[in-house]
Amino acid sequence: MSFSATNFAQPRPVPVEVRSNEKPLSSDSFRFRGPPSFLGSPHSLRFNPIPPFKLAIPHSQRSNASAVTHIANGKMVKSSANLLITKEEGLELYEDMILGRYFEDMCAQMYYRGKMFGFVHLYNGQEAVSTGFIKLLKKEDTVVSTYRDHVHALSKGVSARAVMSELFGKATGCCRGQGGSMHMFSKEHNVIGGFAFIGEGIPVATGAAFPSKYRREVLKEAGADQVTLAFFGDGTCNNGQFYECLNMAALWKLPIIFVVENNLWAIGMSHLRATSDPEIWKKGPAFGMPGVHVDGMDVLKVREVAKEVIERARRGDGPTLVECETYRFRGHSLADPDELRDPGKQFHYVFLMVSE
């Protein structure tokens, strides 16, 4: 976590620069600067530091694109958007991130004691992504996750007792003990997976986003503005379902946000070695939707982006692809010996957080 509760005694603005929608957006504004050096990139392929986030908008949509917040070239200007965060909001974010981290640490303890079985994939290090996005949702909004799904369920409001009971295979679990770690589900909270296979949740999320548009435009229901979040990792972005669903969502202007949790490792394969173009956010404009790149280790920056793209989806302006560059502090699963990554990079980042 990159902040403490004491920092929010008074509401404070997040300094940003407004990029007006009245001026044409040049391609120079979207130049990718690469991931932070602490994120485990191979030395021969390492990029330069990144700005907090960028938004790339397809040429066909630039004339009517909504204003977006941006930080570039060290120039800081206060945005006209309401980006103040209150003490209560800050404490909510902090509490949710702490809950996610402590919950996952307890899962690790129970697994290594032989109390928990099957594959268990922990979320440690990625909490800012879940908290930054899901805490802006309504109860009626839908979340579709991956096999790394415990914290997404917690952020959406599923009780820690129900999630942990599911991990222990108890009937009191959110899936009555029949789903396990990779299949969190809650009809009450509109959490519809938990999916064990790579990319399996993206078509489900695309389908879940369609009824909202249908109720709004065909049935003319008032208040039919539900949105869907589809979470998945960087490795999924090389699979066919990803491209097919981006095309369908953009074609039908579905109210969905595709959230890439780019933790730079697909099991043990570096993201930079697994894809021809590691800049995932660029794939959005290729399908006619905005693409955003954000520092996924900073909950306020994630929240800033999330607020804008969720409001965009509610207005009926269609989908957005958001790449959150983050880092998982543990191996792919608890069965992973985790011998491929440099642990010094994790401690280096923890030091940076404490020093701030």
Stockholm file with secondary structure:
# STOCKHOLM 1.0

chainA/1-356         MSFSATNFAQPRPVPVEVRSNEKPLSSDSFRFRGPPSFLGSPHSLRFNPIPPFKLAIPHSQRSNASAVTHIANGKMVKSSANLLITKEEGLELYEDMILGRYFEDMCAQMYYRGKMFGFVHLYNGQEAVSTGFIKLLKKEDTVVSTYRDHVHALSKGVSARAVMSELFGKATGCCRGQGGSMHMFSKEHNVIGGFAFIGEGIPVATGAAFPSKYRREVLKEAGADQVTLAFFGDGTCNNGQFYECLNMAALWKLPIIFVVENNLWAIGMSHLRATSDPEIWKKGPAFGMPGVHVDGMDVLKVREVAKEVIERARRGDGPTLVECETYRFRGHSLADPDELRDPGKQFHYVFLMVSE
#=GR chainA/1-356 SS CCCCGGGGSSCBCCCCEEECTTSCCCGGGGCCCCCCTTSCCCGGGCCCCCCSEEEECCGGGGGGCCCEEECBTTBCCCCSSCCCBCHHHHHHHHHHHHHHHHHHHHHHHHHHTTSSCSCCCCCTTCHHHHHHHHTTSCTTSEEECCSSCHHHHHHTTCCHHHHHHHHTTCTTSTTTTSSCTTCCEETTTTEECCCSSTTTHHHHHHHHHHHHHHHHHTSCCTTCCCCEEEEEEGGGGGSHHHHHHHHHHHHHTCSEEEEEEECSEETTEEHHHHCSCCCGGGHHHHTTSCEEEEETTCHHHHHHHHHHHHHHHHTTCCCEEEEEECCCSSCSSTTCCCCSSCHHHHHHHHHHHHHC
#=GC SS_cons         CCCCGGGGSSCBCCCCEEECTTSCCCGGGGCCCCCCTTSCCCGGGCCCCCCSEEEECCGGGGGGCCCEEECBTTBCCCCSSCCCBCHHHHHHHHHHHHHHHHHHHHHHHHHHTTSSCSCCCCCTTCHHHHHHHHTTSCTTSEEECCSSCHHHHHHTTCCHHHHHHHHTTCTTSTTTTSSCTTCCEETTTTEECCCSSTTTHHHHHHHHHHHHHHHHHTSCCTTCCCCEEEEEEGGGGGSHHHHHHHHHHHHHTCSEEEEEEECSEETTEEHHHHCSCCCGGGHHHHTTSCEEEEETTCHHHHHHHHHHHHHHHHTTCCCEEEEEECCCSSCSSTTCCCCSSCHHHHHHHHHHHHHC
//
